[in-house]
Amino acid sequence: MSTRAVELRGTGGVPVTAVLELPPGRPAASAVLVSCFACLGNSPGPARLCHALVSRGFAVLRLDFTAKPAGDDGVQPRPDTVPSVDAVVEAAAWLRERYPPARLLVGHSLGGTAAAAALPRLPEVAALALVNAPSGPEPVLERLAAREREEGEGEVTLGPGRLRLLRGFLHDIAAPRVAVALGAFPGAVLVLQAPEDRYVSLEHARRLVAAARHPGSLFVLDGADHFLSREADAALAAEVLGLWAARHVTPVTEREAPLPPGVVEVHEAGQGGPYAQDIRTGRHRLRADEPLSVGGENSGPTPYGLLLAALGACTAMTLRMYATRKGWPLEHVHVQLSHDKVHSKDCAECETQVRKVDRLLRRVRLVGPLSQEQREKLTAMADRCPVHQTLESEVDVRTELEE
């Protein structure tokens, strides 16, 4: 994944912080992510949500409406960054000129309210996802000082970040205007809401879903806070968003030619830690990473985890195919695997002279009214799976430097 800063202008030419994140190769679709995550500082939310989309072939242009300290995301923010619906429209226009049109809007907090209000001006958008977004400006208006509320604009401080709220923006995201925009929007709507959110109540999520023209989807993020500050909550929201976007927005599999059988591409992700890798095989995309204990971000399985997964999946598939062909009553196959290094002297069948060898332990559980003879035959068939045979055979790996 490649990342770079983008210069955008909002209402009255006011600059808005923007970061473009791209997948390997040509993007299959584009998305605009509008957030106020910077109020918390280093929330894992933006990175998780972005990767969920970039890993599925989206180019993501991310805006943050919050003025924040320099250094986050490698972008030097402007002290006069202010939220505006115009900024969302400008972001979509910027993408339209350079990449596939923005088919998806994702908004967090007031960024989500702004994204919803921008829908009538963005006919190319096919889906809208909102994360802890209010149905109007009321939650922030309540946090303004009495004089600021009377004047219709002011500044809200949340944690280390702040939001400058101008009269025009608060008018643009008024609850009736947002409801009308959602009621006229022909696309899909997803609302993710933390019921314990101290800033936006669950009632706002219900209003947004009720206002949608087509039945909207509400997913409750139990235990999460407004900023998705915990890694587990950010990961859950990202997983739901990624699966939903792949279903409701033209997916990468329809735009990008799949790789030929037997070909796998691996690219450094460029985001999410120094070791994270984006993997493409056929029409599918995966993520590999190292655990936190060795400096990774644990955003995907390790290479050895993928190796064990390949052996386990191949084992279960082989047993299922064999039982089906024989007509045996195999109801379920469960395979558990582990990897370890053992001393060669502990391995009676090992002929190598090195001090340690790799040992893969595979435990197979067969569910169903099988006879003992059938169970024994299926257990023996585990060694016949193609990945097992590849691991036990002599493998010739050659490396070529691509010019």
Phi, psi and omega in degrees: 000130177257148184227137175207157179281148180230136179268118178236160177234137178258214181300131178065022179078010180292130182292148180230134177299131180215141177228130178259129177238127187240145174279168173297141180076192181282131178299143177275334180200172180233156178217150173248125178248118182245125186218172171231034183294334185295346176303330182268346186097241185267067175284140176285354184303307183301315181296318181294313181296319179297313182296325179301328180270316181297322180294344176257016173094008180275140161275128184242121174257114187255127175250146172231121184281358187263129170292134187214167179295151179295151174119323179296130176065010179072013183249135175272103183288156177271142180292345183253021176300129179225148177292144174199147175291328178302324180296322177296316179295319180295322178297316178296322179294320178299317178294319183301327183280342188235336185222179174304146182303152179290108179269349185225134170247133176234128183227134176251137177057226179295338174298325177290320178297319178294320179297318179296319180292336181278349186307315182299341181262003183229077184294344181282345183288132181252344184206149180229128176239131184239134181239114179049047183258135175285156180279356179189186185277001187306316182300328179274329177300325179295338183266357176281153174294157184305317181294321180293322178297321179294323180280343177086013175197162182172198185233135179245131178254126179230108182062224180278358183251170178214155178236125173267118184251112180268157183302317181297320180293315179298327176292319183293331182255019176305142185307316179298323180292320178295318180297319178295318180298316179292323180293335179265349184284122184276355185269187182276149180229129175240132177238119175253126187221133173274117183295340180261013179302125183279349182254324183232121182279163179297335179299326177297319179297319179296321179296319180296316179295318181294329182282341184297142181296314176257158181307118180275165180251128178248123177241125184268124180266079182303132175083352182279160174256183185298325187263003185053049187287340177271140182302318183296321180290319178296320180295320179295313179300319180294319180297315178297315180299315182298314180295319181293318180296320180295334181274322189256348176245148180310111187284164180301328184294341179267346185251329188250131180296133179292156175289151178298155177304137179086000180249133178230137176248136178232127178233143170299132184294326181077002182200145181091023179114161186287342186249357184296138182231136173264130186241135175235130177217123185061237176260008190252152177234137181228170176229135173239151181200175174253157180289166180300330185295340180243018174099002177275185179248001179057036181273001178192172179295156176286165175305319177291328175297320177294323178297313178296321179298321179297316179294317180295316180296317180296321178299310182297320179296318181297316179295321179296315179299317183292315180295322178295317179297324181277346183075027182274151185278059177275117184267326184200144176241130176235127180237127175242134183230153174216157182234139179208163173256130181234152177293141183299331180291341178274356184247098185296332184268002186271132180254355183287156182264356180289160186289325182230152177231160177277133175239126175254119179260123183241123176248125183246129175244125182250124182251133179139161181284065180269148174284165179298322179296319179295320179296318180294321180293319178294321178298319178294327180293340179302324180287351182266358182293144186302321180293320176301314181294325177295318181295328182271349181268170176282122184252128180258106179256123180241142181243129178239140177272120181276128181287000000 
